[in-house]
Amino acid sequence: MSIAPEPDLTSALDAYSRIVTAVAADLTPHVAALEVTGHDGRSGAGSAVVVSADGLLLTNAHVVARAVRGRAVFSDGTEADVEVVGADPLSDLAVLRSRTATPPPATLGDAGTLRVGQLVVVVGNPLGLTGSVTAGVVSGLGRSLPTRDGRTARVVEDVIQTDAALNPGNSGGALADSSSRVVGINTAVAGWGLGLAVPINDTTRRIVGSLVSDGRVRRAYLGLVSTPAPLPAPLAERTGRRRGLRIVDVVPGSPADRSGLKAGDLVLEAGRRPVADAQSLQRLLFADAIGRPLPMTVHRRGAMVDVITLPTELTGAR
């Protein structure tokens, strides 16, 4: 004899299903299956999301690799020839431009509004698995994803962790909230039951803008590794702030090292602005910061210390 589920549970499951099916219906037309080919004949595959009315698509840099062109196939059978506008391995983002008409763009959201436990939906379009959809929750925020470009290593900050399953070929697809807004670009499977996505936020939009205008992203380099940290209670009361960035490591000989910054320092301000998370600092480290003094205020052994850093350009030699 089977036991019927409780009415409240049935209602909750029905509501959950309605949200997931609505997001899938909204987003699937805007997500393409992507095949790319380089000059050397090597090919790659993944997913891509239409992000502008003039045919720009966003995907992962590792999907594109060194490809120069490709083909995007949408769920309704529409095909579009695409060319690589620019790729940024250090954020694992790449921009493509369609040579022909595409479906309208998806709506982009803001990953800064996400909360742990919030429902998210993964929409991809891997070849052979058209319209792949999975759902789960935000398992963690502020995660870090190591990336590399040649000899340059970097950590993508504020990565979204989710338990929504990522099917093969979902890299470059959309991570969406319950209102069908794209809040991340799926980037990697880190382990069983663990998926990661590059967040859509102000920094991401700036990276995309640089790729569209210049085909690459120029960054300023400080040479420090940091992690968000709460302020000690007396300092929080004194400054009216709750969080800063704890410096975990300083690269010897780097601009941060030359300025006197040290592991253990708690960064409170950079460029005369409060710093509370990795994005607060990273948004300051683009091309216009190269070679320009960047004042920073840190808390060190009970004292406030002001330092002046001079960022250099991040190059593949590091």
Backbone hydrogen bonds, N-H to C=O, Kabsch-Sander energy under -0.5 kcal/mol:
donor,donor_aa,acceptor,acceptor_aa,energy
4,A,2,S,-0.5
10,T,6,E,-2.5
11,S,7,P,-2.4
12,A,8,D,-2.1
13,L,9,L,-2.6
14,D,10,T,-2.4
15,A,11,S,-2.3
16,Y,12,A,-2.4
17,S,13,L,-2.6
18,R,14,D,-2.2
19,I,15,A,-2.0
20,V,16,Y,-2.3
21,T,17,S,-2.7
22,A,18,R,-2.0
23,V,19,I,-2.5
24,A,20,V,-2.5
25,A,21,T,-2.3
26,D,22,A,-2.3
27,L,23,V,-2.7
28,T,24,A,-2.3
30,H,27,L,-2.2
31,V,27,L,-0.5
31,V,28,T,-1.4
32,A,48,A,-3.1
33,A,73,V,-3.2
34,L,46,G,-2.8
35,E,71,R,-2.3
36,V,44,G,-2.5
37,T,69,R,-2.8
38,G,42,R,-2.4
39,H,66,R,-0.5
41,G,38,G,-1.7
44,G,36,V,-1.9
46,G,34,L,-1.9
47,S,171,S,-2.8
48,A,32,A,-1.7
49,V,58,L,-2.5
50,V,30,H,-2.5
51,V,56,L,-2.9
52,S,56,L,-1.0
55,G,52,S,-1.4
57,L,96,L,-2.5
58,L,49,V,-2.7
59,T,94,A,-2.4
64,V,60,N,-1.6
65,A,61,A,-3.2
67,A,64,V,-2.6
68,V,37,T,-1.8
69,R,37,T,-1.5
70,G,82,V,-2.5
71,R,35,E,-2.9
72,A,80,A,-3.1
73,V,33,A,-2.7
74,F,78,T,-3.1
77,G,74,F,-2.2
80,A,72,A,-2.4
82,V,70,G,-2.3
83,E,97,R,-2.2
84,V,68,V,-2.1
85,V,83,E,-0.6
85,V,95,V,-2.3
86,G,95,V,-1.5
87,A,215,G,-0.6
88,D,93,L,-3.2
91,S,88,D,-1.9
92,D,88,D,-1.2
93,L,88,D,-1.5
94,A,59,T,-2.2
95,V,86,G,-2.9
96,L,57,L,-2.7
97,R,83,E,-2.5
98,S,55,G,-2.5
99,R,81,D,-3.3
100,T,81,D,-0.6
106,A,50,V,-2.6
108,L,106,A,-0.5
109,G,182,V,-2.9
111,A,200,I,-3.2
113,T,110,D,-1.9
114,L,111,A,-1.6
117,G,138,V,-2.8
118,Q,115,R,-2.1
120,V,136,G,-2.4
121,V,176,A,-2.5
122,V,134,T,-2.8
123,V,121,V,-0.5
123,V,174,A,-2.8
124,G,122,V,-0.5
124,G,132,S,-2.7
129,L,126,P,-2.6
132,S,124,G,-0.7
132,S,129,L,-0.8
134,T,122,V,-2.0
136,G,120,V,-2.3
138,V,118,Q,-2.1
139,S,137,V,-0.7
139,S,161,Q,-2.2
140,G,161,Q,-1.7
143,R,159,V,-2.0
145,L,156,V,-1.9
147,T,154,R,-3.3
149,D,152,T,-2.9
151,R,316,G,-0.8
152,T,149,D,-2.2
153,A,151,R,-0.6
154,R,147,T,-2.4
156,V,145,L,-2.9
156,V,154,R,-0.5
157,E,155,V,-0.6
159,V,143,R,-2.6
160,I,197,A,-2.6
161,Q,140,G,-2.7
162,T,195,G,-2.6
163,D,137,V,-1.5
167,N,165,A,-0.7
170,N,167,N,-2.2
172,G,186,N,-3.0
173,G,170,N,-2.5
174,A,123,V,-2.4
175,L,184,G,-2.6
176,A,121,V,-2.9
176,A,174,A,-0.5
177,D,181,R,-2.1
180,S,177,D,-1.8
182,V,107,T,-3.1
183,V,175,L,-2.9
183,V,181,R,-0.6
184,G,175,L,-1.4
185,I,198,V,-2.3
186,N,173,G,-1.7
186,N,184,G,-0.6
187,T,196,L,-2.6
188,A,196,L,-1.2
190,A,188,A,-0.6
190,A,194,L,-1.0
191,G,194,L,-1.1
194,L,191,G,-2.2
195,G,162,T,-3.0
196,L,188,A,-2.2
197,A,160,I,-1.8
198,V,185,I,-2.5
200,I,183,V,-2.4
201,N,199,P,-0.8
205,R,201,N,-2.5
206,R,202,D,-1.8
207,I,203,T,-2.2
208,V,204,T,-2.7
209,G,205,R,-2.3
210,S,206,R,-2.1
211,L,207,I,-2.3
212,V,208,V,-2.3
213,S,209,G,-2.3
214,D,210,S,-3.0
215,G,210,S,-0.8
215,G,211,L,-1.1
216,R,210,S,-0.7
220,A,285,L,-1.3
221,Y,312,T,-3.3
225,V,249,D,-2.7
227,T,246,R,-1.9
229,A,244,G,-2.4
231,L,242,R,-2.9
236,A,232,P,-2.8
237,E,233,A,-2.4
238,R,234,P,-1.9
239,T,235,L,-2.5
240,G,236,A,-2.2
241,R,236,A,-0.5
244,G,229,A,-2.7
245,L,267,V,-1.9
246,R,227,T,-3.0
246,R,244,G,-0.5
247,I,245,L,-0.5
247,I,265,D,-3.0
248,V,225,V,-3.2
248,V,246,R,-0.6
249,D,225,V,-1.6
251,V,223,G,-2.8
254,S,251,V,-2.1
256,A,222,L,-2.9
258,R,254,S,-2.7
259,S,255,P,-1.6
260,G,256,A,-0.6
260,G,257,D,-1.1
261,L,256,A,-2.0
264,G,247,I,-3.2
265,D,262,K,-2.2
266,L,299,H,-1.8
267,V,245,L,-3.5
267,V,265,D,-0.7
268,L,297,T,-3.1
269,E,297,T,-1.7
270,A,273,R,-2.4
271,G,295,P,-3.2
272,R,295,P,-0.5
273,R,270,A,-1.2
275,V,268,L,-2.5
280,S,277,D,-0.5
281,L,277,D,-0.9
281,L,278,A,-0.6
282,Q,278,A,-2.7
283,R,279,Q,-2.4
284,L,281,L,-1.4
285,L,282,Q,-1.5
286,F,284,L,-0.7
287,A,218,R,-0.8
289,A,286,F,-2.3
290,I,287,A,-1.5
291,G,311,P,-3.2
292,R,289,A,-1.7
294,L,309,T,-3.2
296,M,307,V,-3.0
297,T,269,E,-1.9
298,V,305,V,-2.9
299,H,266,L,-2.5
300,R,298,V,-0.6
300,R,303,A,-3.2
303,A,300,R,-1.9
305,V,298,V,-3.2
307,V,296,M,-2.9
309,T,294,L,-2.2
309,T,307,V,-0.5
312,T,221,Y,-1.7
314,L,219,R,-2.8
318,R,315,T,-1.5
